[in-house]
Amino acid sequence: MTSTSDSLPPGAEFAFGESPFRAKGSLYLGTQKFFKKKVPGGLEALVEAIGPGPLADFIGQLFMPAFWYDALLAPKLIAHEAKVMNLSLEDYLVERTTWQVEQDSGGIYKFLLKLTSPRFVADRLPIMMSQMFNFCDLEVERIAEAERVAHFRGIPVPLESWLRVSLKLYTEIILKLAGAKSVDVHFLPSEPMEAKAGVARLHLTYRVIWT
């Protein structure tokens, strides 16, 4: 059984499910769909592995795509998800994110791909990804015709590892679908920021170069 305290970052100044860091329901809908389509036992297998309690109730609920939900529950859920699939955390994140990119490339990012311009996609993709959250202050620098630096400020530290994988894979795959021959995404050293609600935050930056 996972208690409410187990699902909170150390030093958190808020109750379970009530952090000021929010994500759109489509994030958790993606998790539900992934388990229903890809995992034996479906979503029920994940709920059972978590055990009775608020975290299982949270991921088992009906999510509304455009509504806001606590984003800081994601790391604890991801740990359970990887365990159910008998994968390391890193391998699970790669598999799960790759699947989600494939789903989204036929959905919310489809109009980007119709434009067939890697340059336009590189400008717009970080904006669309940042809009999944209510805490991200974004700036995109146009360094050269085929080079961008994206700054994501205000990222809660517990979400850093997951967001690094997601940002890298989304950028690589979507840019190639838009016509890029090669894509190089690498992260610059993260910079600490002032904590919010007892949660450490950082400035996450990545550079993307394509041909």
Buried (B, 14 or more C-beta within 10 A) or exposed (E): EBEEEEBBBEEBEBEBBEBBBBBBBBBBBBBBBBBBEEBEEBBEBBBEBBEEBBBBEBBBEEBEEEEEBBBBBBBBBBBBBBBBBEBEBEEBBBBBBBBBBEBBBEEEBEEBBEEEBBBEBBBBBBEBBBEBBBBBEBEBEEEEEBBBBBBBBBBBBBBBBBBBBBBBBBBBBBBBBBBBEEBEBEEEEBEEBEEBBEBBBBBBBBBBBBE
